[in-house]
Amino acid sequence: MRVLDHPFGCEGGYAWELVAEVAAVRAWREDVAAVVREWGADDEAVDVVRLGVSELLSNVCRHVPDRRCRLTACRETGGVRVGVVDRSARPPVIKPPDWMAEVGRGLWLLRGLAADVGIESLPGGKCVWFRVGWETRGARGRRAA
């Protein structure tokens, strides 16, 4: 794990260089959830982060031949930006899902739950990211006044 100083204008964060594997998605989802919970995220925000990490890494597994990627979690004021940088220039398609299909609705759902979802073209690939906000909490999980 690499600690980021101030990437993307955020207040600090983490980056993990990894090879996306279906069997490891759950562990990565829980690792990032633990980080954002430590940063003060409420339960709802943690759930959206879990969904988002699962979706972004699963998409790398399904659609990117070279599964080496970078997963980032950047702390922002009142929230987090989570992204996955992969080695494919092909952007994901976000469209209304076929509810009878087993796949194909994750980014569409994430777009409705996250504060923002985006795609950035990069040399040699792209970054797919999402932002989640949360309420500030005081000590022991109580809402701050």
Contacts in CASP RR format, 6 or more apart in sequence:
PFRMAT RR
TARGET T0000
AUTHOR 0000-0000-0000
METHOD contacts of the structure
MODEL  1
MRVLDHPFGCEGGYAWELVAEVAAVRAWREDVAAVVREWGADDEAVDVVR
LGVSELLSNVCRHVPDRRCRLTACRETGGVRVGVVDRSARPPVIKPPDWM
AEVGRGLWLLRGLAADVGIESLPGGKCVWFRVGWETRGARGRRAA
1 14 0 8 1.000
1 15 0 8 1.000
1 16 0 8 1.000
2 14 0 8 1.000
2 15 0 8 1.000
2 16 0 8 1.000
2 17 0 8 1.000
3 12 0 8 1.000
3 13 0 8 1.000
3 14 0 8 1.000
4 10 0 8 1.000
4 12 0 8 1.000
4 13 0 8 1.000
4 14 0 8 1.000
4 15 0 8 1.000
4 72 0 8 1.000
4 74 0 8 1.000
5 12 0 8 1.000
6 12 0 8 1.000
7 13 0 8 1.000
7 15 0 8 1.000
7 72 0 8 1.000
7 74 0 8 1.000
8 74 0 8 1.000
8 81 0 8 1.000
9 74 0 8 1.000
10 74 0 8 1.000
10 75 0 8 1.000
10 76 0 8 1.000
10 81 0 8 1.000
11 74 0 8 1.000
11 75 0 8 1.000
11 76 0 8 1.000
11 77 0 8 1.000
12 74 0 8 1.000
12 75 0 8 1.000
13 35 0 8 1.000
13 72 0 8 1.000
13 73 0 8 1.000
13 74 0 8 1.000
13 75 0 8 1.000
14 35 0 8 1.000
14 72 0 8 1.000
14 73 0 8 1.000
15 70 0 8 1.000
15 71 0 8 1.000
15 72 0 8 1.000
16 28 0 8 1.000
16 31 0 8 1.000
16 70 0 8 1.000
16 71 0 8 1.000
16 72 0 8 1.000
17 68 0 8 1.000
17 69 0 8 1.000
17 70 0 8 1.000
18 24 0 8 1.000
18 28 0 8 1.000
18 68 0 8 1.000
18 69 0 8 1.000
18 70 0 8 1.000
18 71 0 8 1.000
19 67 0 8 1.000
19 68 0 8 1.000
19 69 0 8 1.000
20 57 0 8 1.000
20 60 0 8 1.000
20 61 0 8 1.000
20 64 0 8 1.000
20 67 0 8 1.000
20 68 0 8 1.000
20 69 0 8 1.000
20 84 0 8 1.000
20 86 0 8 1.000
21 61 0 8 1.000
21 67 0 8 1.000
22 58 0 8 1.000
22 61 0 8 1.000
24 57 0 8 1.000
25 53 0 8 1.000
25 54 0 8 1.000
25 57 0 8 1.000
25 58 0 8 1.000
25 61 0 8 1.000
26 54 0 8 1.000
28 53 0 8 1.000
28 57 0 8 1.000
28 71 0 8 1.000
29 49 0 8 1.000
29 50 0 8 1.000
29 52 0 8 1.000
29 53 0 8 1.000
29 54 0 8 1.000
29 57 0 8 1.000
30 50 0 8 1.000
32 49 0 8 1.000
32 50 0 8 1.000
32 53 0 8 1.000
32 71 0 8 1.000
32 73 0 8 1.000
32 82 0 8 1.000
33 46 0 8 1.000
33 49 0 8 1.000
33 50 0 8 1.000
33 53 0 8 1.000
35 73 0 8 1.000
36 45 0 8 1.000
36 46 0 8 1.000
36 49 0 8 1.000
36 73 0 8 1.000
36 79 0 8 1.000
36 80 0 8 1.000
36 132 0 8 1.000
36 134 0 8 1.000
37 46 0 8 1.000
39 75 0 8 1.000
39 79 0 8 1.000
39 80 0 8 1.000
40 134 0 8 1.000
40 136 0 8 1.000
40 137 0 8 1.000
41 49 0 8 1.000
41 79 0 8 1.000
41 80 0 8 1.000
41 132 0 8 1.000
41 133 0 8 1.000
41 134 0 8 1.000
42 134 0 8 1.000
42 135 0 8 1.000
42 137 0 8 1.000
44 134 0 8 1.000
45 79 0 8 1.000
45 80 0 8 1.000
45 132 0 8 1.000
45 133 0 8 1.000
45 134 0 8 1.000
48 110 0 8 1.000
48 113 0 8 1.000
48 114 0 8 1.000
48 130 0 8 1.000
48 132 0 8 1.000
49 80 0 8 1.000
49 82 0 8 1.000
49 132 0 8 1.000
51 106 0 8 1.000
51 109 0 8 1.000
51 110 0 8 1.000
51 113 0 8 1.000
52 82 0 8 1.000
52 110 0 8 1.000
52 114 0 8 1.000
52 130 0 8 1.000
53 71 0 8 1.000
53 82 0 8 1.000
55 106 0 8 1.000
55 107 0 8 1.000
55 109 0 8 1.000
55 110 0 8 1.000
56 71 0 8 1.000
56 82 0 8 1.000
56 83 0 8 1.000
56 84 0 8 1.000
56 128 0 8 1.000
56 130 0 8 1.000
57 69 0 8 1.000
57 71 0 8 1.000
57 84 0 8 1.000
59 84 0 8 1.000
59 92 0 8 1.000
59 107 0 8 1.000
59 128 0 8 1.000
60 67 0 8 1.000
60 69 0 8 1.000
60 84 0 8 1.000
60 86 0 8 1.000
61 67 0 8 1.000
62 103 0 8 1.000
63 88 0 8 1.000
63 90 0 8 1.000
63 92 0 8 1.000
64 86 0 8 1.000
64 87 0 8 1.000
64 88 0 8 1.000
65 88 0 8 1.000
66 86 0 8 1.000
66 87 0 8 1.000
66 88 0 8 1.000
67 86 0 8 1.000
68 86 0 8 1.000
68 87 0 8 1.000
69 84 0 8 1.000
69 85 0 8 1.000
69 86 0 8 1.000
69 87 0 8 1.000
70 84 0 8 1.000
70 85 0 8 1.000
71 82 0 8 1.000
71 83 0 8 1.000
71 84 0 8 1.000
72 81 0 8 1.000
72 82 0 8 1.000
72 83 0 8 1.000
72 84 0 8 1.000
72 85 0 8 1.000
72 129 0 8 1.000
73 80 0 8 1.000
73 81 0 8 1.000
73 82 0 8 1.000
73 83 0 8 1.000
74 80 0 8 1.000
74 81 0 8 1.000
74 82 0 8 1.000
76 131 0 8 1.000
78 133 0 8 1.000
78 134 0 8 1.000
78 136 0 8 1.000
79 131 0 8 1.000
79 132 0 8 1.000
79 133 0 8 1.000
79 134 0 8 1.000
80 131 0 8 1.000
80 132 0 8 1.000
80 133 0 8 1.000
81 129 0 8 1.000
81 130 0 8 1.000
81 131 0 8 1.000
82 129 0 8 1.000
82 130 0 8 1.000
82 131 0 8 1.000
82 132 0 8 1.000
83 127 0 8 1.000
83 128 0 8 1.000
83 129 0 8 1.000
83 130 0 8 1.000
84 127 0 8 1.000
84 128 0 8 1.000
84 129 0 8 1.000
85 122 0 8 1.000
85 125 0 8 1.000
85 126 0 8 1.000
85 127 0 8 1.000
86 125 0 8 1.000
86 126 0 8 1.000
86 128 0 8 1.000
87 124 0 8 1.000
87 125 0 8 1.000
88 125 0 8 1.000
88 126 0 8 1.000
89 121 0 8 1.000
89 124 0 8 1.000
89 125 0 8 1.000
89 126 0 8 1.000
90 126 0 8 1.000
91 119 0 8 1.000
91 121 0 8 1.000
91 126 0 8 1.000
91 128 0 8 1.000
92 107 0 8 1.000
92 119 0 8 1.000
92 128 0 8 1.000
94 107 0 8 1.000
94 108 0 8 1.000
94 111 0 8 1.000
94 117 0 8 1.000
95 108 0 8 1.000
96 108 0 8 1.000
97 104 0 8 1.000
97 105 0 8 1.000
97 106 0 8 1.000
97 108 0 8 1.000
97 109 0 8 1.000
98 104 0 8 1.000
98 105 0 8 1.000
99 105 0 8 1.000
107 117 0 8 1.000
107 128 0 8 1.000
110 117 0 8 1.000
110 130 0 8 1.000
111 117 0 8 1.000
114 130 0 8 1.000
114 131 0 8 1.000
114 132 0 8 1.000
115 130 0 8 1.000
115 131 0 8 1.000
115 132 0 8 1.000
115 133 0 8 1.000
116 130 0 8 1.000
116 131 0 8 1.000
117 128 0 8 1.000
117 129 0 8 1.000
117 130 0 8 1.000
117 131 0 8 1.000
118 128 0 8 1.000
118 129 0 8 1.000
118 130 0 8 1.000
119 126 0 8 1.000
119 127 0 8 1.000
119 128 0 8 1.000
119 129 0 8 1.000
120 126 0 8 1.000
120 127 0 8 1.000
120 129 0 8 1.000
135 143 0 8 1.000
136 143 0 8 1.000
136 144 0 8 1.000
137 143 0 8 1.000
137 144 0 8 1.000
138 144 0 8 1.000
END
